[in-house]
Amino acid sequence: MDFLPHPSVIERRMDDQSVLEIQAPNAIIARMHEELALLYREQLVALIER
């Protein structure tokens, strides 16, 4: 059983991570936000492909 949130929630989280990546104080934190955005993108694709 999957517990993925609504696609709009995932999309919002992905957008938030992209903004945080831009605002990050250093490259390591920026990379973390980039990876989280990619994870949310994967979740969104998985949800859409169902």
Rosetta silent file (secondary structure, phi, psi, omega in degrees, C-alpha in Angstrom):
SEQUENCE: MDFLPHPSVIERRMDDQSVLEIQAPNAIIARMHEELALLYREQLVALIER
SCORE:     score description
SCORE:     0.000 S_00000001
   1 L     0.000  127.787  179.859    0.000    0.000    0.000 S_00000001
   2 L   -93.738  146.792  177.853    1.415    3.365   -1.020 S_00000001
   3 L  -123.675   43.541  178.815    1.022    6.510    0.992 S_00000001
   4 L   -75.530  138.544  178.965    2.114    9.084   -1.564 S_00000001
   5 L   -71.781  174.136  178.540    0.527   12.493   -1.114 S_00000001
   6 L   -57.683  144.788 -179.503   -1.561   14.260   -3.745 S_00000001
   7 H   -52.511  -35.876 -179.601    0.445   15.260   -6.853 S_00000001
   8 H   -65.893  -32.225  178.155    0.001   18.974   -6.075 S_00000001
   9 H   -69.126  -44.226  179.133    1.635   18.461   -2.674 S_00000001
  10 H   -63.488  -42.677  179.872    4.613   16.684   -4.223 S_00000001
  11 H   -62.346  -40.119  178.664    4.920   19.384   -6.886 S_00000001
  12 H   -64.279  -43.443  178.520    4.884   22.098   -4.211 S_00000001
  13 H   -62.370  -40.472  178.625    7.597   20.318   -2.217 S_00000001
  14 H   -62.604  -44.340  177.906    9.690   19.954   -5.366 S_00000001
  15 H   -63.049  -42.187  179.270    9.312   23.680   -6.076 S_00000001
  16 H   -60.314  -42.305 -179.771   10.196   24.552   -2.475 S_00000001
  17 H   -65.580  -35.494  177.825   13.385   22.508   -2.680 S_00000001
  18 H   -64.347  -40.394  177.472   14.372   24.267   -5.893 S_00000001
  19 H   -66.974  -44.000  179.408   14.017   27.657   -4.200 S_00000001
  20 H   -63.257  -33.963  176.763   15.952   26.468   -1.158 S_00000001
  21 H   -60.942  -43.447 -179.804   18.692   25.198   -3.457 S_00000001
  22 H   -66.191  -37.043 -176.227   19.098   28.686   -4.911 S_00000001
  23 H   -87.621   -2.775 -175.556   19.112   30.282   -1.447 S_00000001
  24 L   -60.002  141.791 -177.638   21.474   27.751    0.121 S_00000001
  25 L   -74.400  -18.633  178.517   24.474   29.212    1.950 S_00000001
  26 L  -152.306  171.171 -173.714   26.932   26.700    0.481 S_00000001
  27 H   -66.137  -33.603 -178.855   27.317   24.055   -2.209 S_00000001
  28 H   -65.747  -45.735  179.401   26.768   21.076    0.102 S_00000001
  29 H   -68.669  -37.770  177.035   23.382   22.305    1.276 S_00000001
  30 H   -60.179  -42.209  179.258   22.457   23.323   -2.278 S_00000001
  31 H   -63.894  -39.553  178.319   23.239   19.772   -3.426 S_00000001
  32 H   -60.113  -45.399  179.670   21.061   18.329   -0.652 S_00000001
  33 H   -66.739  -35.244  176.800   18.089   20.439   -1.800 S_00000001
  34 H   -63.420  -43.327  179.761   18.741   19.469   -5.413 S_00000001
  35 H   -66.821  -37.406  176.526   18.674   15.780   -4.472 S_00000001
  36 H   -65.588  -39.665  177.177   15.460   16.224   -2.499 S_00000001
  37 H   -61.879  -40.130  177.803   13.857   17.942   -5.497 S_00000001
  38 H   -65.432  -38.012  176.840   14.895   14.982   -7.657 S_00000001
  39 H   -62.786  -44.540  178.001   13.384   12.570   -5.127 S_00000001
  40 H   -64.204  -36.335  177.434   10.088   14.464   -5.208 S_00000001
  41 H   -62.869  -42.896  178.079   10.203   14.421   -9.014 S_00000001
  42 H   -61.285  -41.392  178.338   10.610   10.623   -8.949 S_00000001
  43 H   -63.741  -41.523 -179.842    7.642   10.340   -6.584 S_00000001
  44 H   -63.785  -44.050  178.590    5.541   12.553   -8.835 S_00000001
  45 H   -62.702  -43.108 -179.998    6.397   10.494  -11.907 S_00000001
  46 H   -62.412  -38.765 -179.242    5.602    7.252  -10.042 S_00000001
  47 H   -69.644  -39.850 -179.097    2.252    8.664   -8.939 S_00000001
  48 H   -70.026  -35.390 -176.830    1.340    9.850  -12.438 S_00000001
  49 L   -76.695   -6.320  179.894    2.326    6.535  -14.050 S_00000001
  50 L   -61.096    0.000    0.000   -0.033    4.512  -11.855 S_00000001
